[in-house]
Amino acid sequence: MADDGLAQIIGDLYPYGKTTKAYRRVPAEPVDHAALLAEIAAMAHAEDAIGDSGTVSGSLYCGDHEHYHFLGEVFDLYSHANALQRDMYPSATKFEGEIIAMTSDLLHGTGVGVVTGGGSESLITALYSYREYARATRGVTAPNVVMPVTAHDALDKGAHWMNIEMRHAPLTGAYLADVAAMEALIDDQTIALVGSAGNYAHGLIDPIAEIAALAHSRGIGMHVDGCLGGWLLPWVERLGYEVPLWDFRVPGVTSISADTHKYGYALKGSSVLLYRDKELRKHQYFAFPDWPGGLYLSPGLAGSRSGGILASTWASLVATGESGYLAAAADIMRTAVAVRDGIRDGIPELEVIGDPTFLIAFKPAGDLDIYLVNDALIAQGWRMIALQFPPALHFCVTRPNTAPGLADSFLEALRGAVVYATQHKGQPARSGAVYGFGGTPQGNMMVKTVMVSVLDAMHEVAPGSPAA
Ligand SMILES: Cc1ncc(COP(=O)(O)O)c(C=O)c1O
């Protein structure tokens, strides 16, 4: 990537560098609440306007500000409470137990699980449990996990942190996990198999029953990443759409992650990791009786946890209710089907990837540059997700996207974007700049260097911003 491209990406991280003063140290005197609230509200409202427009894929799942406000009120009652201190806050046990119970009921589980801080934490925690379980029961010392290339990257991160070898299986022509290829990667150190319902890139549901049967036949566990689909697909199924079985009704599925902070419409910071049985969950727990600080017992990665997240997540599930979830799922599916069919039947230059439900990924049917398509969509205010291997875009449909007429507006913008890409064929696309570099050792090295610079920049004060 050219230096000016990187400079632009980094520059875009600091829109407030010029409009607000930067705190490089704690102010000598407290700043007035009203002034602070005004400053924060200005940023929040400006940023919300983007998501509330309904032109953003995924990310914001609810979009109902009355719901957010109510959850904020609930959060406020417990924001200061440490859910670790159950003697002081026994309500945390009620909230956590009932969040797990409701999620388990939805996914036909056995009521065994934990609440984590998000999808990544649920996935990484599951890896940890499988590693500990395999060590204890089979003496596995060089653990590996087999998953399709489309399984979420947080699993690669967790494997990297925990010295687990991640073995990636290719996809079939239908963009689903190739179960035969997965089988070929299993050996006596394999601790678990993974499949997604649906996966982040294409929203597709892997052949969970086949993967689970394979896992079962080899005496290992299977995790289903339902972080994205877990709180939506059950309602979609109840509405009568065809959804293959993927939850605990499938024998051999031993754990599932389902994010309440996505289609559960809870505030950001919560997910549920369910286990089929307590034996596997036990291996997630950490007990250390010999610490001078006292007997230490901890279920997962977090130490102190906000009681506000547990209370507001519980409130989100209960306040939405079955009828609320079904109505939301009906709106989401109506929009997703319109987008899917509109592309399939009306835009021959594009091809829908696989047979999706709520997340529609599409790639060029010919030699169109999909990143040029994305450039034109961005120029019209649409924020899709750019994919690679193969180059494609996806639209993860959420409630803010379900406004009447929005699917038609999107399809119209997409048709215009295809015309733009055809007319600008051969020109370098802005939005594909980073992705275009990957896939070769040299390219990957460059991408990593760029990514490190961007991550560094995300943790710094806006350069040159005036001091507060
Ligand atoms: C399928 C899937 N798994 C896991 C995650 C990670 O979730 P989180 O961002 O909450 O860590 C995501 C996020 O979009 C996802 O789509």
The ligand as a MOL file (V3000), in Angstrom:
LIG
                    3D

  0  0  0     0  0            999 V3000
M  V30 BEGIN CTAB
M  V30 COUNTS 16 16 0 0 0
M  V30 BEGIN ATOM
M  V30 1 C -19.6990 -16.0150 13.2950 0
M  V30 2 C -19.0380 -15.1070 14.2900 0
M  V30 3 N -18.3230 -15.6350 15.2970 0
M  V30 4 C -17.6970 -14.8680 16.1980 0
M  V30 5 C -17.7500 -13.4950 16.1250 0
M  V30 6 C -16.9870 -12.6680 17.1170 0
M  V30 7 O -17.8490 -11.9860 17.9440 0
M  V30 8 P -17.3780 -10.7170 18.8090 0
M  V30 9 O -17.1040 -9.6270 17.8280 0
M  V30 10 O -18.5380 -10.4590 19.6940 0
M  V30 11 O -16.1570 -11.0760 19.5590 0
M  V30 12 C -18.4720 -12.8920 15.0890 0
M  V30 13 C -18.5410 -11.4410 14.9690 0
M  V30 14 O -19.1350 -10.8800 14.0710 0
M  V30 15 C -19.1430 -13.7210 14.1440 0
M  V30 16 O -19.8310 -13.1870 13.1320 0
M  V30 END ATOM
M  V30 BEGIN BOND
M  V30 1 1 1 2
M  V30 2 1 2 3
M  V30 3 2 2 15
M  V30 4 2 3 4
M  V30 5 1 4 5
M  V30 6 1 5 6
M  V30 7 2 5 12
M  V30 8 1 6 7
M  V30 9 1 7 8
M  V30 10 2 8 9
M  V30 11 1 8 10
M  V30 12 1 8 11
M  V30 13 1 12 13
M  V30 14 1 12 15
M  V30 15 2 13 14
M  V30 16 1 15 16
M  V30 END BOND
M  V30 END CTAB
M  END
